[in-house]
Amino acid sequence: MAGSVRVKVVIFSVINQQLHLYLPAGRLSQLPISSSSSLNSIAKKIVQEVTAEKIEEGYLEQLYTFSHPVEHDTRVDIIYFYLLPSDQIKESHKQSFISYEHLSKNTAEYSAIGYAVQRLRWKLEYTNVVYSLLPKEFTLSELQKIYEAILGKNLDKRNFRRKMLSLSLLRLSGKQKTGLKARPARMYSFRHRNPMMIKVFS
């Protein structure tokens, strides 16, 4: 039975202002469970293959367990999702990231992926987990683009900035981003780079 239980991870990243997920060979990355490893450590091992960076700060969540019959056995899939900044993806793995917007409904595990996307969107409403998709320092425009990519819609710039600055989630880094068409933009960082509950959207 142990050989029929697998850990799968939906690895999300925002690339070119679009939500992407890692689908090598058109399927989610997976590993069988092991009696010597916890489920979380197996999920992290899957993620570690995709990034050269340590994944201590990244957001990992177990979504659900799904079972289905296969011949004379029952296969059990334990699904996680992970948020990975695009600048931490190994060059050799970038081509395996697929835009969610262009994902075919015939893709294997499409329903699992869709559920993971919905959970991620809910998370954005009442937590700060978006920090996992951003570098240490960023502009408010870059933050807004991450939210828009995940939510799949445009947000009013003025209202978004007012809301973000009212939540005490961010602090000025003291730096400015130059080389933009507009004037230099202030850069911010998260006060806490760990998951916390906070009402972002009503």
Secondary structure, 3 states (H helix, E strand, C coil): CHHHEEEEEEEEEEECCEEEEECHHHCCEEEECCCCCCHHHHHHHHHHCCECCCCCCCEEEEEEEEEEEECCEEEEEEEEEEECCHHHECHHHHHHEEEHHHCCCCCCCHHHHHHHHHHHHHHHHHECHHHHHCCCCECHHHHHHHHHHHHCCCCCHHHHHHHHHHCCCEEEEEEEECCCCCCCEEEEEECCCCCCECCCCC
